[in-house]
Amino acid sequence: MNVKTWFADIEINEDGSVAECSPCTQDVQQLAERLLVFQADPKQIPPEGFDPVQNAIGCGFVAGETEYYSLLQQTCIAATRLKIKNSYSPDLRIIHAVEALDDIDEAANLLAERLGIWYGEHFPEAGMFTENLAKFVAENGLRQDLPQDSQFHETAQSSVGMEMDAEDGAIIKAFASDLSSLYERRHVIESYIHKNMEQLAPNLEEVAGANLGARLISMAGGLQSLSRMPSSTIQVMGANQALFKHLRGKATSPKHGIIFNHPLIKNSHPKIRGKMARALASSLSIASRVDAFSGQRNPAIKEKLDRKVLSIKEGNK
């Protein structure tokens, strides 16, 4: 009987003695790769009563138990590192990028609110918010520092806002600069998501758009997981609270979840949003499956959705 272990291929006689043994080299990386193969295949488990330590010594793989366990420990550590390294899949990049966007949005919203109140007390006539305000303050500073060719120069001269000195200006300008950099980083991550969606899920990107498609992958836990979901689940993803209320009999069934952000649903009349959501969810389900199992762009998916949308609109005139 042939027995394969992480350290050797062993031929065993019927009486249990070793007939032939082909030990591996003591290269830890090669042993780690071999160990991962055995972990993934239950058929490779040695028979009951097999003593790996004694057979490793008998094969000449190691000189004793101490060397065996030391080499096994090194191999297990290397195998774990290799497994972690190989587990970083393309859709995991998208998941991390989407979560990074959420973190940036949460931080930027808080900081933008603070900047709006802070600078608004100094120059309320500016009338800008969030990213525009951050960029404006980072470039210009206080109202008295505005150049004469600025469209706000005359307004600044008669502003009713409170006065700030040079020290205040330096602090608030640096604060705005940091916030502006945060917005710039957000744009970079959005471009990164768009690029990876085109490579990983071209059909989902075409039907849903890069941002919504990436968020669906993130919420599902990966493209493979999304592809296994029925369209009815995709339709209400993100509507957890509404769904739980419906299950408790306290609300009607939700028509859509996060896919509401798609222009087809958001810009549709409320009477047809349910039909639009079902049509879109069906196309998203098909697109995710094609992406997961072939990865090739199929224009027919989007074309079929467009025809369905046109039919819904014409049927509700």
C-alpha positions in Angstrom: 0.0 0.0 0.0 1.3 3.4 -0.9 1.1 6.1 1.8 1.8 9.7 1.0 2.8 12.0 3.9 4.0 15.6 4.1 7.6 14.3 4.3 7.7 11.2 2.0 6.1 8.7 -0.3 6.1 5.3 1.5 5.3 1.8 0.2 4.1 -0.4 3.1 3.9 -4.2 3.0 0.9 -6.2 4.2 2.6 -6.9 7.6 3.0 -3.2 8.2 6.8 -3.0 7.4 8.2 -0.4 5.1 9.0 -1.8 1.6 10.2 1.4 0.0 10.5 5.0 1.0 11.1 8.2 -1.0 11.8 11.1 1.4 11.4 14.7 0.3 14.1 17.3 0.7 14.1 19.4 3.9 13.3 22.5 1.9 10.7 24.2 4.1 8.9 26.0 1.3 8.5 22.8 -0.8 7.3 20.9 2.3 4.8 23.7 3.0 3.3 23.4 -0.5 3.1 19.6 -0.1 1.4 20.0 3.3 -1.3 22.3 1.8 -2.1 19.7 -0.8 -2.6 17.0 1.8 -4.8 19.4 3.9 -7.0 20.0 0.9 -7.4 16.3 0.1 -8.9 14.0 2.8 -7.9 10.9 0.8 -4.3 11.6 1.6 -4.7 11.0 5.3 -2.5 8.0 6.4 -4.2 4.8 7.6 -5.0 4.2 11.3 -2.0 3.1 13.3 0.5 4.8 11.0 3.3 6.4 13.1 4.6 9.4 11.1 7.5 10.1 13.5 9.0 6.6 13.4 8.5 6.3 9.7 10.2 9.7 9.1 13.2 8.4 11.2 13.2 5.1 9.4 13.1 6.7 6.0 16.1 8.8 6.9 14.2 12.0 6.5 15.2 13.1 10.1 17.6 11.8 12.7 15.2 11.9 15.6 11.9 13.1 17.2 13.4 16.6 18.1 14.4 17.3 14.5 11.0 15.9 13.2 8.9 18.2 15.4 11.1 21.2 14.8 10.9 20.8 11.0 7.1 20.1 11.2 6.7 23.4 13.1 8.6 25.4 10.5 6.6 23.7 7.8 3.3 24.5 9.4 4.3 28.2 9.8 5.4 28.4 6.2 2.2 26.7 5.0 0.1 29.2 7.0 1.9 32.1 5.5 1.6 30.7 2.0 -2.1 30.1 2.5 -2.7 33.6 3.7 -0.7 35.0 0.8 -2.7 33.1 -1.7 -6.0 34.0 -0.2 -5.8 37.6 -1.3 -8.3 37.4 -4.2 -9.2 40.2 -6.6 -12.7 40.6 -5.1 -11.1 41.0 -1.7 -9.4 44.1 -3.1 -12.8 45.5 -4.0 -14.3 44.7 -0.6 -11.5 46.5 1.2 -11.7 49.5 -1.2 -15.5 49.8 -0.6 -15.0 49.6 3.1 -12.3 52.2 2.9 -14.7 54.5 1.0 -17.2 54.1 3.8 -14.5 55.0 6.4 -13.5 58.0 4.4 -17.1 59.2 4.0 -17.7 58.9 7.7 -14.6 60.8 8.6 -15.0 63.4 5.9 -18.6 64.1 6.8 -17.7 64.9 10.4 -14.7 67.0 9.4 -16.6 68.8 6.7 -19.4 69.7 9.2 -16.8 71.1 11.6 -15.1 73.1 8.8 -18.5 74.4 7.7 -19.4 75.7 11.1 -15.9 77.0 11.8 -15.3 78.9 8.6 -19.0 79.8 8.2 -18.7 81.9 11.3 -15.8 83.8 9.7 -17.1 84.0 6.1 -20.8 82.9 5.9 -21.2 84.6 2.5 -19.0 82.0 0.8 -22.0 79.6 0.6 -19.9 76.5 0.0 -19.9 73.1 1.7 -18.0 69.8 1.9 -15.4 69.3 -0.8 -15.8 72.7 -2.4 -15.4 74.5 0.9 -12.4 72.4 1.8 -10.6 73.2 -1.4 -11.5 76.9 -1.2 -10.2 77.3 2.3 -7.1 75.2 1.6 -6.2 77.4 -1.4 -7.2 80.8 0.0 -7.3 80.8 3.8 -9.1 83.6 5.5 -11.4 86.1 3.7 -8.8 88.9 4.0 -6.3 86.8 2.2 -8.5 86.4 -0.9 -6.7 87.7 -4.1 -8.3 90.7 -5.8 -9.3 88.7 -8.9 -11.4 86.3 -6.7 -15.1 86.4 -7.3 -15.5 86.6 -3.5 -13.1 89.5 -3.0 -15.8 92.3 -2.8 -18.1 90.1 -0.7 -15.3 89.4 1.7 -14.8 93.2 2.3 -18.4 93.6 3.6 -18.7 90.2 5.3 -20.6 90.1 8.6 -18.6 87.2 9.9 -16.3 87.3 12.9 -12.7 88.3 12.6 -9.8 85.8 12.7 -6.1 86.5 13.0 -3.1 84.9 11.2 -2.8 82.1 13.8 -6.5 81.2 13.3 -6.0 81.3 9.5 -3.0 79.0 9.6 -4.8 76.4 11.7 -8.1 76.4 9.7 -6.2 76.4 6.4 -4.2 73.4 7.4 -7.4 71.7 8.6 -9.0 72.3 5.3 -6.0 71.1 3.4 -6.1 67.8 5.3 -9.8 67.4 4.5 -9.2 68.2 0.9 -6.5 65.5 0.7 -9.1 63.1 2.2 -11.5 63.9 -0.7 -8.7 63.5 -3.2 -7.9 60.1 -1.7 -11.5 59.1 -2.1 -11.4 59.9 -5.8 -8.3 57.7 -6.2 -10.0 54.8 -4.5 -13.1 55.2 -6.7 -10.9 55.0 -9.8 -9.2 51.9 -8.3 -12.6 50.3 -7.8 -13.7 51.1 -11.3 -10.5 49.6 -12.8 -10.8 46.4 -10.7 -14.5 46.1 -11.5 -13.8 46.2 -15.2 -11.3 43.4 -14.8 -13.1 41.2 -12.3 -16.8 41.8 -13.0 -17.2 43.5 -16.4 -20.9 42.5 -16.8 -21.8 43.5 -13.3 -20.0 46.8 -13.8 -21.9 47.4 -17.0 -25.3 46.7 -15.5 -24.9 48.2 -12.1 -22.1 50.7 -12.5 -18.7 50.3 -10.8 -19.7 51.7 -7.3 -23.0 49.9 -6.9 -21.5 46.6 -8.3 -18.6 46.8 -6.0 -20.9 47.5 -3.0 -23.0 44.4 -3.9 -19.8 42.3 -4.0 -18.8 43.7 -0.6 -22.1 43.1 1.0 -22.3 39.5 -0.3 -18.7 38.8 0.9 -17.3 38.1 -2.6 -18.2 37.6 -6.3 -18.7 33.9 -5.9 -21.1 34.4 -3.0 -23.0 37.0 -4.9 -23.3 34.7 -7.9 -25.0 32.0 -5.7 -27.7 34.4 -4.5 -31.1 34.4 -6.1 -32.3 37.6 -7.7 -34.9 38.1 -4.9 -32.1 38.3 -2.3 -30.1 40.7 -4.4 -33.2 42.9 -4.8 -33.5 43.5 -1.1 -29.8 43.5 -0.1 -29.3 46.4 2.3 -33.0 46.6 3.3 -32.5 44.5 6.5 -34.6 46.6 8.8 -37.5 46.9 6.4 -37.3 43.1 5.7 -37.4 42.2 9.4 -40.4 44.5 10.0 -42.1 42.7 7.1 -41.3 39.3 8.6 -42.8 40.4 11.9 -45.9 41.6 10.1 -45.3 45.3 10.9 -44.6 46.5 7.3 -45.1 45.6 3.7 -42.5 43.7 1.8 -39.6 45.9 0.7 -39.3 46.5 -3.0 -35.6 47.2 -3.1 -32.5 47.6 -1.0 -29.2 49.2 -2.0 -30.1 48.8 -5.7 -32.4 51.8 -5.2 -29.3 53.9 -5.9 -29.3 52.7 -9.5 -30.7 55.4 -11.8 -33.2 53.0 -13.3 -35.0 52.8 -9.9 -34.2 56.1 -8.4 -35.4 58.1 -11.4 -38.5 55.9 -12.0 -42.1 56.7 -10.9 -42.9 55.1 -7.5 -45.6 53.0 -9.1 -43.1 51.0 -11.3 -40.1 50.9 -9.0 -41.0 47.4 -7.8 -41.0 46.1 -11.4 -37.8 48.0 -12.2 -36.2 46.5 -9.1 -37.1 43.0 -10.1 -35.9 43.4 -13.6 -32.6 45.0 -12.4 -32.0 42.3 -9.7 -32.6 39.6 -12.3 -30.0 41.1 -14.6 -27.6 41.6 -11.7 -27.9 37.9 -10.8 -27.2 36.8 -14.3 -24.3 39.2 -14.7 -22.6 38.1 -11.4 -22.9 34.4 -12.5 -21.3 35.1 -15.9 -18.5 37.1 -14.3 -17.9 34.4 -11.7 -17.7 31.5 -14.1 -16.4 33.0 -17.3 -15.3 36.6 -16.7 -16.1 37.5 -20.3 -18.2 40.6 -21.1 -21.7 39.7 -22.5 -23.5 42.7 -24.0 -26.7 40.7 -24.3 -27.3 41.0 -20.5 -27.5 44.8 -20.6 -29.4 44.7 -23.9 -32.1 42.4 -22.4 -32.4 44.7 -19.4 -32.9 47.7 -21.6 -35.7 46.0 -23.5 -37.3 44.9 -20.3 -37.1 48.5 -18.9 -38.7 49.9 -22.1 -41.5 47.3 -21.9 -42.2 48.3 -18.3 -42.3 52.0 -19.1 -44.6 51.5 -22.1 -46.9 49.3 -20.1 -47.4 52.0 -17.5 -48.1 55.0 -19.7 
